C-alpha cells in the first residue's frame, strides 16, 4: 500500500519513503539486531518494527509540530558544513535522530521510549530518501512537476514511491534481495548521523537532480534503481546500529 502525498502548511516537505520503503528498512534493521536489542524492541513494541514504521506519518495530521522532523532542506549546491546550519528551530531529521537515541538510552519513562523508538524507525528511513536531505529550491522536489512513464507527479512523489514500486512492488521479495550479511551491514553502518545526512544530500545532487527532465522514464529509472537499493540497505544497517547501541548493550 502506498502512502498518498499531502503537502502540509508552510514549507513542510511531504512524506518520506512510501509504506513499502519504510517497512523494508525496518525489516532489514530488525534482521541485524543483537539478541538484547531484539528483546528490548519486542518488549517496547509488542511486534515487528515494520508494523510501526509508518506511524510517524500517520500521526502528522494530529502532531503538526513533528512535520519538520522528517527532513532537512540542504541546497544541492551546498558544500559540506555542519548540518545544523540548515536545521530550523523546529527541528530536522538529523537532529531529531540524535535526540531520539538519547531518549532511548537514558529515559526511564516507558511511553517516552516507545514513542522515541517509533519515531527513530521512521526517521532513519526518511533520512535515506535523498530528497529528504537535498533540495533545489523546490522543497525537496515537491514543487518540481514531472511526467513519469506517462503519469504526472512531483519529483518527491517519484522518489517516495513510484521508482520503488516499479522496481519491485513485492515487499517480501525486495527485503530478501536487499538482505546483507552481518559483516556487510556493519560496514555500511560506519560513520555518524552527520555523515549519513550529507551522503543522502550528495545522492540527491548526483542522481535525483542530475540530468533531470520533465519526462522521466527508462534511463532515469535505470540510474535510480541501484541508488534506491543502496539507500534502503544503508537505512536498515544504520537503524540497526543505532538501536543496538541504544538498547543492546
N, C-alpha and C positions, 0 to 999 in steps of 0.2 A: 504494500500500500504506500502510495506516495503522499507526502505532505504537500498541501496546497500552499503556495507562497502568498503572504499577505503583507503589504507594506504598512508598518505601524506609523505612529505620529512622529514628526520631526525628521531627524536624519537617520533613524533606525534602519539597520540592514535587516533583511528578512532571514528566514530560517536557514540553517546550515544544511549539511547532508540530508537528503530525504530519509525516511524511516529505514530504508534498506541499508544505506550507508552507515547510519548510526548503529544499527543492530550488528552489522558486520564488524565495525570497530570494537564494539563491546564483546562480541564473541571471540575475536582474535585476542583481546586483552585477557579475558577470563581463562583462556587456554594456557596462558603464561603466568598465572598467579601461583605463588608458592602456597603450600598447604595451610599455613597460618592465615595468610591474607584471604584465601578462598573461604575458609571457615568464617572469618570476620565479615566478609561481604555477604555470605549467605545468612548470617545471624542478623545483619542490619536490613537486608532487602527481602529476605524470605523467598528468594527465587533468583533466576538468571539475571545478570546485568543487562542483557539485551531487552528484557521486559520493561526496564525503566529508562532506556537510552533516549527516548523522545519526550520524557516527562518535562524537561526544561522548556521545550517548545509548547507543550500543551498548557502550561501554566502562564505563559506570557500574557495572554489577554487579561488575566487577573493580577499578574505581577508585572506591571509595565516597567517598573524600575529595573527589572532584570534584562530588558531588551539590549542595552549596550554591552552587556557582559558576554554576548555571543560572538563578538568580532573585535577587530582593531583595524581602523582605516589608515593604512600606511600607503602613501602615494608610491606607485610602482617605480618612479624615478628617484625615490629617496635613497640616499646612501645609508649604510648601517650606522645606527647610533643606538642609544638606549630606547627601547620601545615605549618607555614611559612618556617620552616626548609626544607620542601620538595617542596616549591614553587619556580620555577626558575624566573629569572629576567623578562622573557617574560610574566609571569603571570600564574595563575592557577584558577581553578573553584571557590574555596572558597574565594580567594582574590578578584576575579572579581565580585562575587555576592555582597560583601560589597561595592565595588566601584559603582556598578550599582544602588544599593539602595540609596547611597548618591547623585548620579546624579538625580534620580527621585525626591528625596526630595528637592534638592536645586537648580537645574538648571532652568533657565528661558527660555532656548532655546528649542523650541518645537521639532525640529528634533532630538536633543540630547536625549530628554526624550522619544521619540518614539523608537529610537534605543535601549536605555537602557532598556526599558520595554520588547522589543522583545528578547533581549539577556537574561534578567532575567528569563523570562518564560521558555526559553530553558535550561539555566544553572541549574535552580532549579531541573529540571528533570534529567539532566546529573549527578548531584552530588549524586542522589539517585540510580543511576545504580552502583552497588557495584564495578564493575571493572573500574570505573572512579575514585575510591578512594583507591583501593588496588591493588597491583600487586606483582608478584612473579618472578621478573627479566624476565618478558615476555611481558612487555609493556601492562599491564592490560589484559592479555590473548590473545593479538594479535599474539604472537609467539607460543602459545600452540595449537597444532593441535589435534583435537578430531573427533570422529565419533559419531554423534548424531542421534539416531534412523536410523542408516544405511547410513547417509549422512555425507560427510566430511566438516567440518567448523573449524574456530579457536574458542577458548573458548569465546572470546569477542563477536563474532557474535552470539553465542548461547545465551548469556545473553542479548544482544541488542534486538534480535528479535525472535529467534527460540523458546525459552521457553515460551515467552508470546503468540506467535501465536498458539502454541499447547495447551496452557492453555485456551485461549479464543480469537479467531480471530475476534470476533464481537465487535468493539469499543464501540458501544452504549450499548450493554449488559454488557460489562466489567465495563464501567463507572458507570452504575446503581448499579451493585453489590458491587462496592467499595465505593459508596457514604456514608458518615458519617454524623451524626448529627453535628450541630454547636459546641455543647459541646465536643464531642469526637474529632472533628477536632482541637479545641483549645488545648486540652490536648496533642495531637500528635505534635502540633506546639511549644511546650515549648522548651526552650534551645536556643542556639545560633548556628550560622553557623559552628563555630568550633566544637561544639558537634555533629552536624549532619554529618560532613565530616568524623569524627572518627567513628561514628556509621556505616556509609556505609563501611568504611575500615574494621570494625570488621565483617560485613556481608560477605565481600569478603573472609576474612580469614576463617570464620566458616562455610560458605555454598558453595561459588563458588569454592574454592580450596580444601575443605575438602573431603577426600576420592575420589579425582579426579582420574579417569582412562581414558584410551584412548577411550574406548567405553562407551558412555553415553546413558542411556535410562530411563526406568520407575522409578527406585529407585532415580536417580538423579533428574528427573522431579518432583517427589513427594516431595522431600526435598526442592526443589527450589520454588515451587508454593506459599506456604504461605509467604515466604520471598518476592517474587515478589509483591504479593498483598499488603503487609505492606509497602514496599518501595514506591509503587505508591501512597498509601494513605498518607504516610509521605511527599512525594514530593508535593502533592496537598495541604495538610494542611499548610505546611511551606511556599509555594509560596503565598498562600492566606494571611498568616500573614505578610509577607514581603511587599506585595502590600498594604494591609490595613494600615500598619504603614507608608508607604511612601506617599500614595495618599488618604487615607481615614480619615485623622484627620482634 
